[in-house]
Amino acid sequence: FAATAVQAAVTPQDNVDVLARQAPGTPQFECHSDCGNALGGSRSGRHCDNSTWTELFEECLECANQFNIWRHYGNGLTAAAEACGLSAVPSPSTGGAAPVESTTAP
């Protein structure tokens, strides 16, 4: 009965992200890999001085918004970054130019 309840709670849309990240070699797969490995690496508690973790973390920040995956990794990576005195602010999506502030009067 419990398995049926869990199965009914999963919709096809829930699987889209999982299926999309299973295409090895694609930029989206690599981004999931970077973010996931950064999150996993942070669990050791010794990640702040680990150059591999820092590289994965920085690469995740570069791509997470582009592929709309920060929602999966953001909470954990934000806590991991704060433990190291780092900011966890992902780059804007590369889907368009970043907004530019106008200095002219309307």
N, C-alpha and C positions, 0 to 999 in steps of 0.2 A: 504494500500500500504506500509506503513512504517513497519508494522509487517512482511510483506512478505520479505522486504529487510533485516530485522534483522534476520529472520529465515534462509534465504539463506546464510547469512554470517557465520552461525554456522555449523561446520562440525562434523561428528561423533567423530573424534579425540578430539575435544574440550570437549566432555563430558566424556572422559576416566578418567580424574582426579576426576571429580565430582562423578562418579559412584564408583570408587575405594575407595574413602574415606567414602562411605556410608555403609561400612560393620562394624557395631558396634562391639567393642571388639578386633579388629585387631590392631596390632602396627601402621599401617598406619593411621587408623581412629584416634587413640589416638594422633598421632603426629599432624595431622590436627587440632584436638581439642586443643592441647596445644598451637600451633602457633596462631590459630584463636582467642582463648580466651586471649592470651597475647596481640594480636593486638587490640582486642576490649577493653581490660582493660586499655590500654595505652591512650585511648581517654578521660579518665577522667581528665588527667593532673596531677593526684596525684598518679601515679603508681610507682614512684621511691621509695617510702617508704612502698610499699605494698608487704608483703612477698609472698602472693599468686601470684601476678604478676611476681615477681622475679623467683619463682619456675617454673611457666609456661614458662617464657622466656628462662630459662636455659634448660628446657626439650626440648623446640623447637630447641634450638641450637644443642642439642645432636642428634636429629633425622632428621632434615630438609633435609640435603644432602642425607641421606640414602634413603629417599623416593622422592627425587627430587622435593621438594615443596618450597624451599627457594625462588624461583622465584615468588611465590604467596605472600609471607609474608615479604620478605627481605627489601623492601623499607620502609614500615611502621614500622617494628620492628627496623630497623637501626636508624631511626629518634627518635623512642621512647627510645632506648638505649642511644643514644647520649645526649638526654635531661637529662639522669641520670648519665652521665659520664661513661657509660659502653661501652664495645666493643661488636659489634654484628657480630661475626665471627662464623659461624656454624662449628661443628666438621666435619672432613673428613668423607666421606661415609665409612661405615663399610664393603663395598663390597670387600675390599682387604686391605692389609697392607699399611700403610703410607710409602711413599718413604723415604729412609734413605740416608743421604748424605755420600758419600764415602770420606775417608781421604787418600786413597791410590792413587798414581799416575797411570794414564792409561797405 
